[in-house]
Amino acid sequence: MGLLRAIFCIIFPPLAVLDRGCGTILLVTLLTLAGWVPGVIAALLLNYEAMQLRRYA
């Protein structure tokens, strides 16, 4: 995961998952509205997982 994407995960989590699909954006947005920390954690985990999948594909 790049530094810019990690910063997006922390500052505005839904922006960091724009390229992951509608369901992911909705999930992270709802978690961010419920509380900022769950949204950040979800965005970081989803981006880290996507990075791992690209690395081993």
PDB file of N, CA, C, O and CB in Angstrom:
ATOM      1  N   MET A   1       0.852  -1.156   0.000  1.00  0.00           N
ATOM      2  CA  MET A   1       0.000   0.000   0.000  1.00  0.00           C
ATOM      3  C   MET A   1       0.902   1.224   0.000  1.00  0.00           C
ATOM      4  O   MET A   1       1.873   1.297   0.753  1.00  0.00           O
ATOM      5  CB  MET A   1      -0.971  -0.005   1.215  1.00  0.00           C
ATOM      6  N   GLY A   2       0.574   2.158  -0.833  1.00  0.00           N
ATOM      7  CA  GLY A   2       1.378   3.357  -0.936  1.00  0.00           C
ATOM      8  C   GLY A   2       1.097   4.339   0.195  1.00  0.00           C
ATOM      9  O   GLY A   2       0.078   4.256   0.881  1.00  0.00           O
ATOM     10  N   LEU A   3       2.012   5.255   0.364  1.00  0.00           N
ATOM     11  CA  LEU A   3       1.889   6.246   1.432  1.00  0.00           C
ATOM     12  C   LEU A   3       0.664   7.133   1.228  1.00  0.00           C
ATOM     13  O   LEU A   3      -0.048   7.433   2.186  1.00  0.00           O
ATOM     14  CB  LEU A   3       3.151   7.106   1.504  1.00  0.00           C
ATOM     15  N   LEU A   4       0.414   7.552  -0.006  1.00  0.00           N
ATOM     16  CA  LEU A   4      -0.732   8.411  -0.282  1.00  0.00           C
ATOM     17  C   LEU A   4      -2.042   7.695   0.032  1.00  0.00           C
ATOM     18  O   LEU A   4      -2.952   8.296   0.603  1.00  0.00           O
ATOM     19  CB  LEU A   4      -0.716   8.865  -1.743  1.00  0.00           C
ATOM     20  N   ARG A   5      -2.146   6.433  -0.331  1.00  0.00           N
ATOM     21  CA  ARG A   5      -3.366   5.678  -0.049  1.00  0.00           C
ATOM     22  C   ARG A   5      -3.543   5.469   1.452  1.00  0.00           C
ATOM     23  O   ARG A   5      -4.670   5.494   1.946  1.00  0.00           O
ATOM     24  CB  ARG A   5      -3.337   4.323  -0.772  1.00  0.00           C
ATOM     25  N   ALA A   6      -2.458   5.265   2.181  1.00  0.00           N
ATOM     26  CA  ALA A   6      -2.541   5.122   3.633  1.00  0.00           C
ATOM     27  C   ALA A   6      -3.018   6.422   4.279  1.00  0.00           C
ATOM     28  O   ALA A   6      -3.789   6.398   5.238  1.00  0.00           O
ATOM     29  CB  ALA A   6      -1.175   4.710   4.212  1.00  0.00           C
ATOM     30  N   ILE A   7      -2.560   7.548   3.753  1.00  0.00           N
ATOM     31  CA  ILE A   7      -3.014   8.843   4.273  1.00  0.00           C
ATOM     32  C   ILE A   7      -4.497   9.024   3.982  1.00  0.00           C
ATOM     33  O   ILE A   7      -5.238   9.511   4.835  1.00  0.00           O
ATOM     34  CB  ILE A   7      -2.196  10.008   3.656  1.00  0.00           C
ATOM     35  N   PHE A   8      -4.941   8.637   2.780  1.00  0.00           N
ATOM     36  CA  PHE A   8      -6.370   8.700   2.462  1.00  0.00           C
ATOM     37  C   PHE A   8      -7.171   7.816   3.400  1.00  0.00           C
ATOM     38  O   PHE A   8      -8.269   8.190   3.813  1.00  0.00           O
ATOM     39  CB  PHE A   8      -6.618   8.284   1.008  1.00  0.00           C
ATOM     40  N   CYS A   9      -6.638   6.644   3.743  1.00  0.00           N
ATOM     41  CA  CYS A   9      -7.331   5.744   4.678  1.00  0.00           C
ATOM     42  C   CYS A   9      -7.539   6.417   6.022  1.00  0.00           C
ATOM     43  O   CYS A   9      -8.577   6.231   6.658  1.00  0.00           O
ATOM     44  CB  CYS A   9      -6.539   4.440   4.863  1.00  0.00           C
ATOM     45  N   ILE A  10      -6.584   7.181   6.448  1.00  0.00           N
ATOM     46  CA  ILE A  10      -6.673   7.819   7.764  1.00  0.00           C
ATOM     47  C   ILE A  10      -7.544   9.072   7.730  1.00  0.00           C
ATOM     48  O   ILE A  10      -8.356   9.288   8.630  1.00  0.00           O
ATOM     49  CB  ILE A  10      -5.279   8.174   8.270  1.00  0.00           C
ATOM     50  N   ILE A  11      -7.380   9.890   6.705  1.00  0.00           N
ATOM     51  CA  ILE A  11      -8.110  11.162   6.650  1.00  0.00           C
ATOM     52  C   ILE A  11      -9.551  10.973   6.177  1.00  0.00           C
ATOM     53  O   ILE A  11     -10.476  11.474   6.817  1.00  0.00           O
ATOM     54  CB  ILE A  11      -7.389  12.142   5.726  1.00  0.00           C
ATOM     55  N   PHE A  12      -9.757  10.268   5.082  1.00  0.00           N
ATOM     56  CA  PHE A  12     -11.092  10.080   4.514  1.00  0.00           C
ATOM     57  C   PHE A  12     -11.201   8.656   3.971  1.00  0.00           C
ATOM     58  O   PHE A  12     -10.943   8.422   2.791  1.00  0.00           O
ATOM     59  CB  PHE A  12     -11.378  11.130   3.390  1.00  0.00           C
ATOM     60  N   PRO A  13     -11.579   7.713   4.817  1.00  0.00           N
ATOM     61  CA  PRO A  13     -11.573   6.296   4.437  1.00  0.00           C
ATOM     62  C   PRO A  13     -12.335   5.938   3.153  1.00  0.00           C
ATOM     63  O   PRO A  13     -11.820   5.139   2.370  1.00  0.00           O
ATOM     64  CB  PRO A  13     -12.138   5.512   5.546  1.00  0.00           C
ATOM     65  N   PRO A  14     -13.540   6.488   2.893  1.00  0.00           N
ATOM     66  CA  PRO A  14     -14.219   6.104   1.650  1.00  0.00           C
ATOM     67  C   PRO A  14     -13.446   6.486   0.379  1.00  0.00           C
ATOM     68  O   PRO A  14     -13.553   5.801  -0.638  1.00  0.00           O
ATOM     69  CB  PRO A  14     -15.583   6.742   1.611  1.00  0.00           C
ATOM     70  N   LEU A  15     -12.680   7.560   0.433  1.00  0.00           N
ATOM     71  CA  LEU A  15     -11.886   7.972  -0.723  1.00  0.00           C
ATOM     72  C   LEU A  15     -10.817   6.936  -1.051  1.00  0.00           C
ATOM     73  O   LEU A  15     -10.460   6.760  -2.216  1.00  0.00           O
ATOM     74  CB  LEU A  15     -11.236   9.336  -0.466  1.00  0.00           C
ATOM     75  N   ALA A  16     -10.311   6.259  -0.048  1.00  0.00           N
ATOM     76  CA  ALA A  16      -9.232   5.293  -0.245  1.00  0.00           C
ATOM     77  C   ALA A  16      -9.707   4.007  -0.904  1.00  0.00           C
ATOM     78  O   ALA A  16      -8.887   3.255  -1.430  1.00  0.00           O
ATOM     79  CB  ALA A  16      -8.586   4.971   1.073  1.00  0.00           C
ATOM     80  N   VAL A  17     -10.999   3.737  -0.889  1.00  0.00           N
ATOM     81  CA  VAL A  17     -11.502   2.485  -1.463  1.00  0.00           C
ATOM     82  C   VAL A  17     -12.377   2.724  -2.698  1.00  0.00           C
ATOM     83  O   VAL A  17     -13.197   1.874  -3.046  1.00  0.00           O
ATOM     84  CB  VAL A  17     -12.296   1.714  -0.413  1.00  0.00           C
ATOM     85  N   LEU A  18     -12.211   3.857  -3.352  1.00  0.00           N
ATOM     86  CA  LEU A  18     -13.036   4.168  -4.524  1.00  0.00           C
ATOM     87  C   LEU A  18     -12.889   3.141  -5.646  1.00  0.00           C
ATOM     88  O   LEU A  18     -13.854   2.877  -6.363  1.00  0.00           O
ATOM     89  CB  LEU A  18     -12.680   5.539  -5.050  1.00  0.00           C
ATOM     90  N   ASP A  19     -11.714   2.565  -5.810  1.00  0.00           N
ATOM     91  CA  ASP A  19     -11.492   1.625  -6.905  1.00  0.00           C
ATOM     92  C   ASP A  19     -11.803   0.184  -6.530  1.00  0.00           C
ATOM     93  O   ASP A  19     -11.478  -0.724  -7.295  1.00  0.00           O
ATOM     94  CB  ASP A  19     -10.072   1.720  -7.374  1.00  0.00           C
ATOM     95  N   ARG A  20     -12.413  -0.052  -5.396  1.00  0.00           N
ATOM     96  CA  ARG A  20     -12.701  -1.409  -4.930  1.00  0.00           C
ATOM     97  C   ARG A  20     -14.124  -1.869  -5.234  1.00  0.00           C
ATOM     98  O   ARG A  20     -14.417  -3.059  -5.121  1.00  0.00           O
ATOM     99  CB  ARG A  20     -12.461  -1.493  -3.453  1.00  0.00           C
ATOM    100  N   GLY A  21     -14.996  -0.973  -5.609  1.00  0.00           N
ATOM    101  CA  GLY A  21     -16.362  -1.355  -5.943  1.00  0.00           C
ATOM    102  C   GLY A  21     -17.381  -0.703  -5.031  1.00  0.00           C
ATOM    103  O   GLY A  21     -17.046  -0.165  -3.976  1.00  0.00           O
ATOM    104  N   CYS A  22     -18.623  -0.762  -5.456  1.00  0.00           N
ATOM    105  CA  CYS A  22     -19.704  -0.061  -4.766  1.00  0.00           C
ATOM    106  C   CYS A  22     -19.956  -0.625  -3.370  1.00  0.00           C
ATOM    107  O   CYS A  22     -20.166   0.141  -2.430  1.00  0.00           O
ATOM    108  CB  CYS A  22     -20.979  -0.136  -5.587  1.00  0.00           C
ATOM    109  N   GLY A  23     -19.939  -1.928  -3.220  1.00  0.00           N
ATOM    110  CA  GLY A  23     -20.191  -2.533  -1.917  1.00  0.00           C
ATOM    111  C   GLY A  23     -19.141  -2.161  -0.891  1.00  0.00           C
ATOM    112  O   GLY A  23     -19.463  -1.920   0.272  1.00  0.00           O
ATOM    113  N   THR A  24     -17.905  -2.112  -1.309  1.00  0.00           N
ATOM    114  CA  THR A  24     -16.815  -1.744  -0.409  1.00  0.00           C
ATOM    115  C   THR A  24     -16.925  -0.288   0.003  1.00  0.00           C
ATOM    116  O   THR A  24     -16.713   0.045   1.169  1.00  0.00           O
ATOM    117  CB  THR A  24     -15.461  -2.003  -1.070  1.00  0.00           C
ATOM    118  N   ILE A  25     -17.253   0.579  -0.934  1.00  0.00           N
ATOM    119  CA  ILE A  25     -17.422   1.999  -0.622  1.00  0.00           C
ATOM    120  C   ILE A  25     -18.562   2.175   0.379  1.00  0.00           C
ATOM    121  O   ILE A  25     -18.440   2.941   1.335  1.00  0.00           O
ATOM    122  CB  ILE A  25     -17.698   2.819  -1.912  1.00  0.00           C
ATOM    123  N   LEU A  26     -19.656   1.473   0.161  1.00  0.00           N
ATOM    124  CA  LEU A  26     -20.806   1.564   1.058  1.00  0.00           C
ATOM    125  C   LEU A  26     -20.450   1.062   2.450  1.00  0.00           C
ATOM    126  O   LEU A  26     -20.805   1.697   3.443  1.00  0.00           O
ATOM    127  CB  LEU A  26     -21.988   0.767   0.497  1.00  0.00           C
ATOM    128  N   LEU A  27     -19.758  -0.061   2.536  1.00  0.00           N
ATOM    129  CA  LEU A  27     -19.368  -0.622   3.824  1.00  0.00           C
ATOM    130  C   LEU A  27     -18.466   0.345   4.600  1.00  0.00           C
ATOM    131  O   LEU A  27     -18.699   0.604   5.780  1.00  0.00           O
ATOM    132  CB  LEU A  27     -18.654  -1.964   3.622  1.00  0.00           C
ATOM    133  N   VAL A  28     -17.454   0.865   3.942  1.00  0.00           N
ATOM    134  CA  VAL A  28     -16.523   1.775   4.617  1.00  0.00           C
ATOM    135  C   VAL A  28     -17.221   3.084   4.986  1.00  0.00           C
ATOM    136  O   VAL A  28     -16.940   3.655   6.039  1.00  0.00           O
ATOM    137  CB  VAL A  28     -15.298   2.058   3.719  1.00  0.00           C
ATOM    138  N   THR A  29     -18.109   3.554   4.148  1.00  0.00           N
ATOM    139  CA  THR A  29     -18.850   4.777   4.467  1.00  0.00           C
ATOM    140  C   THR A  29     -19.733   4.578   5.690  1.00  0.00           C
ATOM    141  O   THR A  29     -19.769   5.438   6.570  1.00  0.00           O
ATOM    142  CB  THR A  29     -19.702   5.215   3.272  1.00  0.00           C
ATOM    143  N   LEU A  30     -20.438   3.466   5.758  1.00  0.00           N
ATOM    144  CA  LEU A  30     -21.283   3.194   6.922  1.00  0.00           C
ATOM    145  C   LEU A  30     -20.460   3.043   8.194  1.00  0.00           C
ATOM    146  O   LEU A  30     -20.852   3.540   9.250  1.00  0.00           O
ATOM    147  CB  LEU A  30     -22.109   1.938   6.691  1.00  0.00           C
ATOM    148  N   LEU A  31     -19.328   2.362   8.100  1.00  0.00           N
ATOM    149  CA  LEU A  31     -18.468   2.225   9.268  1.00  0.00           C
ATOM    150  C   LEU A  31     -17.888   3.572   9.690  1.00  0.00           C
ATOM    151  O   LEU A  31     -17.726   3.835  10.882  1.00  0.00           O
ATOM    152  CB  LEU A  31     -17.342   1.237   8.981  1.00  0.00           C
ATOM    153  N   THR A  32     -17.579   4.416   8.725  1.00  0.00           N
ATOM    154  CA  THR A  32     -17.058   5.743   9.045  1.00  0.00           C
ATOM    155  C   THR A  32     -18.127   6.603   9.705  1.00  0.00           C
ATOM    156  O   THR A  32     -17.825   7.369  10.620  1.00  0.00           O
ATOM    157  CB  THR A  32     -16.534   6.431   7.781  1.00  0.00           C
ATOM    158  N   LEU A  33     -19.362   6.487   9.257  1.00  0.00           N
ATOM    159  CA  LEU A  33     -20.448   7.233   9.888  1.00  0.00           C
ATOM    160  C   LEU A  33     -20.733   6.722  11.296  1.00  0.00           C
ATOM    161  O   LEU A  33     -21.092   7.502  12.179  1.00  0.00           O
ATOM    162  CB  LEU A  33     -21.712   7.146   9.038  1.00  0.00           C
ATOM    163  N   ALA A  34     -20.574   5.413  11.510  1.00  0.00           N
ATOM    164  CA  ALA A  34     -20.784   4.840  12.835  1.00  0.00           C
ATOM    165  C   ALA A  34     -19.684   5.271  13.799  1.00  0.00           C
ATOM    166  O   ALA A  34     -19.915   5.410  15.000  1.00  0.00           O
ATOM    167  CB  ALA A  34     -20.842   3.314  12.751  1.00  0.00           C
ATOM    168  N   GLY A  35     -18.527   5.472  13.277  1.00  0.00           N
ATOM    169  CA  GLY A  35     -17.390   5.896  14.092  1.00  0.00           C
ATOM    170  C   GLY A  35     -16.180   5.982  13.188  1.00  0.00           C
ATOM    171  O   GLY A  35     -15.979   5.124  12.328  1.00  0.00           O
ATOM    172  N   TRP A  36     -15.389   6.993  13.373  1.00  0.00           N
ATOM    173  CA  TRP A  36     -14.278   7.220  12.458  1.00  0.00           C
ATOM    174  C   TRP A  36     -13.261   6.089  12.497  1.00  0.00           C
ATOM    175  O   TRP A  36     -12.748   5.687  11.453  1.00  0.00           O
ATOM    176  CB  TRP A  36     -13.599   8.528  12.785  1.00  0.00           C
ATOM    177  N   VAL A  37     -12.965   5.573  13.672  1.00  0.00           N
ATOM    178  CA  VAL A  37     -11.943   4.531  13.821  1.00  0.00           C
ATOM    179  C   VAL A  37     -12.329   3.237  13.088  1.00  0.00           C
ATOM    180  O   VAL A  37     -11.478   2.679  12.395  1.00  0.00           O
ATOM    181  CB  VAL A  37     -11.712   4.237  15.308  1.00  0.00           C
ATOM    182  N   PRO A  38     -13.567   2.730  13.203  1.00  0.00           N
ATOM    183  CA  PRO A  38     -13.901   1.525  12.432  1.00  0.00           C
ATOM    184  C   PRO A  38     -13.771   1.707  10.920  1.00  0.00           C
ATOM    185  O   PRO A  38     -13.376   0.780  10.212  1.00  0.00           O
ATOM    186  CB  PRO A  38     -15.304   1.094  12.756  1.00  0.00           C
ATOM    187  N   GLY A  39     -14.104   2.898  10.428  1.00  0.00           N
ATOM    188  CA  GLY A  39     -13.951   3.176   9.005  1.00  0.00           C
ATOM    189  C   GLY A  39     -12.501   3.162   8.571  1.00  0.00           C
ATOM    190  O   GLY A  39     -12.173   2.643   7.504  1.00  0.00           O
ATOM    191  N   VAL A  40     -11.632   3.730   9.391  1.00  0.00           N
ATOM    192  CA  VAL A  40     -10.198   3.760   9.085  1.00  0.00           C
ATOM    193  C   VAL A  40      -9.635   2.338   9.097  1.00  0.00           C
ATOM    194  O   VAL A  40      -8.884   1.957   8.199  1.00  0.00           O
ATOM    195  CB  VAL A  40      -9.436   4.657  10.103  1.00  0.00           C
ATOM    196  N   ILE A  41      -9.994   1.565  10.102  1.00  0.00           N
ATOM    197  CA  ILE A  41      -9.498   0.188  10.189  1.00  0.00           C
ATOM    198  C   ILE A  41      -9.955  -0.628   8.992  1.00  0.00           C
ATOM    199  O   ILE A  41      -9.163  -1.369   8.409  1.00  0.00           O
ATOM    200  CB  ILE A  41      -9.972  -0.476  11.489  1.00  0.00           C
ATOM    201  N   ALA A  42     -11.222  -0.500   8.618  1.00  0.00           N
ATOM    202  CA  ALA A  42     -11.738  -1.241   7.469  1.00  0.00           C
ATOM    203  C   ALA A  42     -11.025  -0.833   6.180  1.00  0.00           C
ATOM    204  O   ALA A  42     -10.667  -1.688   5.370  1.00  0.00           O
ATOM    205  CB  ALA A  42     -13.248  -1.017   7.328  1.00  0.00           C
ATOM    206  N   ALA A  43     -10.820   0.449   5.993  1.00  0.00           N
ATOM    207  CA  ALA A  43     -10.140   0.923   4.785  1.00  0.00           C
ATOM    208  C   ALA A  43      -8.700   0.421   4.730  1.00  0.00           C
ATOM    209  O   ALA A  43      -8.226  -0.006   3.678  1.00  0.00           O
ATOM    210  CB  ALA A  43     -10.165   2.456   4.725  1.00  0.00           C
ATOM    211  N   LEU A  44      -8.009   0.475   5.863  1.00  0.00           N
ATOM    212  CA  LEU A  44      -6.630  -0.017   5.894  1.00  0.00           C
ATOM    213  C   LEU A  44      -6.572  -1.516   5.607  1.00  0.00           C
ATOM    214  O   LEU A  44      -5.721  -1.966   4.839  1.00  0.00           O
ATOM    215  CB  LEU A  44      -5.988   0.281   7.256  1.00  0.00           C
ATOM    216  N   LEU A  45      -7.463  -2.286   6.211  1.00  0.00           N
ATOM    217  CA  LEU A  45      -7.468  -3.735   5.981  1.00  0.00           C
ATOM    218  C   LEU A  45      -7.808  -4.083   4.539  1.00  0.00           C
ATOM    219  O   LEU A  45      -7.176  -4.954   3.942  1.00  0.00           O
ATOM    220  CB  LEU A  45      -8.459  -4.411   6.916  1.00  0.00           C
ATOM    221  N   LEU A  46      -8.802  -3.409   3.982  1.00  0.00           N
ATOM    222  CA  LEU A  46      -9.190  -3.703   2.601  1.00  0.00           C
ATOM    223  C   LEU A  46      -8.086  -3.337   1.616  1.00  0.00           C
ATOM    224  O   LEU A  46      -7.856  -4.064   0.650  1.00  0.00           O
ATOM    225  CB  LEU A  46     -10.471  -2.957   2.242  1.00  0.00           C
ATOM    226  N   ASN A  47      -7.411  -2.238   1.844  1.00  0.00           N
ATOM    227  CA  ASN A  47      -6.321  -1.849   0.953  1.00  0.00           C
ATOM    228  C   ASN A  47      -5.112  -2.764   1.115  1.00  0.00           C
ATOM    229  O   ASN A  47      -4.449  -3.094   0.132  1.00  0.00           O
ATOM    230  CB  ASN A  47      -5.917  -0.403   1.215  1.00  0.00           C
ATOM    231  N   TYR A  48      -4.823  -3.171   2.338  1.00  0.00           N
ATOM    232  CA  TYR A  48      -3.707  -4.089   2.564  1.00  0.00           C
ATOM    233  C   TYR A  48      -3.987  -5.440   1.910  1.00  0.00           C
ATOM    234  O   TYR A  48      -3.096  -6.038   1.307  1.00  0.00           O
ATOM    235  CB  TYR A  48      -3.451  -4.269   4.074  1.00  0.00           C
ATOM    236  N   GLU A  49      -5.224  -5.919   2.029  1.00  0.00           N
ATOM    237  CA  GLU A  49      -5.601  -7.193   1.410  1.00  0.00           C
ATOM    238  C   GLU A  49      -5.497  -7.119  -0.110  1.00  0.00           C
ATOM    239  O   GLU A  49      -5.014  -8.059  -0.742  1.00  0.00           O
ATOM    240  CB  GLU A  49      -7.026  -7.585   1.820  1.00  0.00           C
ATOM    241  N   ALA A  50      -5.941  -6.023  -0.696  1.00  0.00           N
ATOM    242  CA  ALA A  50      -5.863  -5.859  -2.143  1.00  0.00           C
ATOM    243  C   ALA A  50      -4.414  -5.810  -2.609  1.00  0.00           C
ATOM    244  O   ALA A  50      -4.083  -6.326  -3.677  1.00  0.00           O
ATOM    245  CB  ALA A  50      -6.599  -4.590  -2.577  1.00  0.00           C
ATOM    246  N   MET A  51      -3.545  -5.186  -1.802  1.00  0.00           N
ATOM    247  CA  MET A  51      -2.128  -5.136  -2.148  1.00  0.00           C
ATOM    248  C   MET A  51      -1.530  -6.543  -2.133  1.00  0.00           C
ATOM    249  O   MET A  51      -0.740  -6.891  -3.011  1.00  0.00           O
ATOM    250  CB  MET A  51      -1.362  -4.213  -1.172  1.00  0.00           C
ATOM    251  N   GLN A  52      -1.899  -7.344  -1.150  1.00  0.00           N
ATOM    252  CA  GLN A  52      -1.380  -8.701  -1.058  1.00  0.00           C
ATOM    253  C   GLN A  52      -1.864  -9.553  -2.231  1.00  0.00           C
ATOM    254  O   GLN A  52      -1.103 -10.360  -2.764  1.00  0.00           O
ATOM    255  CB  GLN A  52      -1.798  -9.340   0.268  1.00  0.00           C
ATOM    256  N   LEU A  53      -3.107  -9.381  -2.632  1.00  0.00           N
ATOM    257  CA  LEU A  53      -3.648 -10.137  -3.766  1.00  0.00           C
ATOM    258  C   LEU A  53      -2.933  -9.765  -5.067  1.00  0.00           C
ATOM    259  O   LEU A  53      -2.653 -10.633  -5.895  1.00  0.00           O
ATOM    260  CB  LEU A  53      -5.161  -9.886  -3.905  1.00  0.00           C
ATOM    261  N   ARG A  54      -2.637  -8.464  -5.246  1.00  0.00           N
ATOM    262  CA  ARG A  54      -1.920  -8.039  -6.459  1.00  0.00           C
ATOM    263  C   ARG A  54      -0.489  -8.573  -6.462  1.00  0.00           C
ATOM    264  O   ARG A  54       0.049  -8.899  -7.521  1.00  0.00           O
ATOM    265  CB  ARG A  54      -1.909  -6.499  -6.569  1.00  0.00           C
ATOM    266  N   ARG A  55       0.121  -8.664  -5.298  1.00  0.00           N
ATOM    267  CA  ARG A  55       1.504  -9.102  -5.207  1.00  0.00           C
ATOM    268  C   ARG A  55       1.640 -10.563  -5.601  1.00  0.00           C
ATOM    269  O   ARG A  55       2.598 -10.930  -6.281  1.00  0.00           O
ATOM    270  CB  ARG A  55       2.037  -8.886  -3.800  1.00  0.00           C
ATOM    271  N   TYR A  56       0.696 -11.405  -5.184  1.00  0.00           N
ATOM    272  CA  TYR A  56       0.802 -12.843  -5.409  1.00  0.00           C
ATOM    273  C   TYR A  56       0.010 -13.319  -6.624  1.00  0.00           C
ATOM    274  O   TYR A  56      -0.051 -14.522  -6.878  1.00  0.00           O
ATOM    275  CB  TYR A  56       0.335 -13.582  -4.186  1.00  0.00           C
ATOM    276  N   ALA A  57      -0.583 -12.429  -7.360  1.00  0.00           N
ATOM    277  CA  ALA A  57      -1.360 -12.840  -8.538  1.00  0.00           C
ATOM    278  C   ALA A  57      -0.473 -13.000  -9.749  1.00  0.00           C
ATOM    279  O   ALA A  57      -0.957 -13.341 -10.828  1.00  0.00           O
ATOM    280  CB  ALA A  57      -2.462 -11.830  -8.837  1.00  0.00           C
TER     281      ALA A  57
END
